[in-house]
């Protein structure tokens, strides 16, 4: 496991292309100036020991040295000791609706981005809970299994989009059934499922059956609504540019609306609560308080407990290359000249 202490120093890498451009400009200027002084053949006779490749070699050494110095400033650390630690928390699964209706922009920037932000902010409030993520539309897909790696969770969360599932629709029952398989600890007393959706449900009565089965397994279901009751059309975009609005079989523009009734019913049957996701801070704060009320189950998790600095290796290598650069002159080295490593033409 690698940690980077000061990632901000990576911005210094912009120096490298600047140096390369300056080098090329100087090289062009030198050649133009030399041509004004004498032709190429005469210059080679006047400076027979000048190496045309040494300057490029020195530039390469300089660039590598700078790269190593910058990595040294970033200070990469390597985990050297993996320990099993005791943690207490709740098992939480987020089921995020990725159907096309989540592209509606009645809540900025759109329903799906709002849902992803809500989940991300909830994760920020967690300390030692285990989390999993499910994406669902016409079918449910396991996006991330139960884990304590919040960084990975956010990465997978941001990659979610409405094109990731070919089967369209909104099958909440399948999301609930899949979530039931996430809770791998039979002794875990607090199992929480958050369904983030606009409430459109094409699974009809089977959703309540799935909710009842989940409750029997000790799962508490909370629903978070994203969108507005007045509804909005579903934009069809290409490269961020609006091309058209989704239409039904009669050619009428489809208006998708937040169906709070469905979400309220699911939360009620699931022994949880419906949460209005319009205000992110209010929703996250309410969820934080709800989770704090729950009993924590102790479980084991593996994590790196010790990290050792590795900057010295990069700094040392950079200084060594800079030291070697001192001994590389622009003139040809006698023994290298005999080897003719650069395939330079010899002039008598």
LINFEN-V649493 format. One record per pair of residues at least 4 apart in sequence whose ideal C-beta (glycine too) atoms are under 6 Angstrom apart, sorted by the first residue. I is the first residue (numbers start at 1). GAP is how many residues later the second one is. Records with the same first field share a line. If there is no record, write none. Layout:
I=GAP  GAP
This chain:
1=78  303
2=74  76
3=74  304
4=70  72
5=70
6=68  69
9=61  64  65
12=58
13=57
16=47
23=36
34=9
38=4  5
44=303
48=299
49=282  283
51=281
53=289
54=274  276
58=267  270
61=260  264
64=257
65=253  256  257
68=246  249  250
69=249
71=243
72=239  242  243
75=234  236
76=234
77=230  232
78=230  232
79=225  228
80=226  228
81=224  225
82=220  222
83=222
84=216  218
85=216  218
86=212
87=41  214
88=40  208  210
89=39  40  41  207
90=39  100  102  204
91=39  92  97  100
92=37  39  100
93=39  86  89  100
94=25  39  100
95=39  41  80  84  100
96=19  39  100
97=5  100
98=37  39  62  64
99=38  71
100=62  68  134
101=97  99  155
102=9  10
103=7  59  131
104=7  128  130  152
105=5  127
106=121  122  126
107=4  7  119  120
109=4
111=87  115  116
114=112
115=81  111
116=41
118=159  162
119=38
120=34
121=159  163
122=162  165
123=27  30
125=163
130=16  18
131=22
132=12  13  14  50
133=10  11  23
134=6  9  41  44  45
135=6  8  25
136=4  39
137=28  31
138=29  30  31  33
139=28  35
140=34  35  38
141=24
143=13
144=9  12
146=36
148=153
169=33
170=30  31  32
171=32
172=29  31  35
173=30  33  34  37
176=34  38
177=33
179=14
180=34  37
183=8
188=109
189=108
190=104  105
191=27  28
192=28
193=26  28
194=28
195=28
196=28
198=28  29  60
199=26  59  60  63  64
200=59
201=6  61
203=4
208=61
211=55  58  59
214=5
215=55
220=51  52
221=49  51
222=45  50  51
223=40  43  44  51
224=51  53
225=33  35  38  51  52
226=51
227=31
228=30
229=28  29
231=24  25  26
233=12  20  22
234=12  20  22
235=7
236=7  8  10
237=5
238=5
245=8
246=8
247=4  6
248=4  6
260=4
263=11
264=10
266=4
267=5  6  7
275=8
277=6
311=4
312=4
332=5
336=5
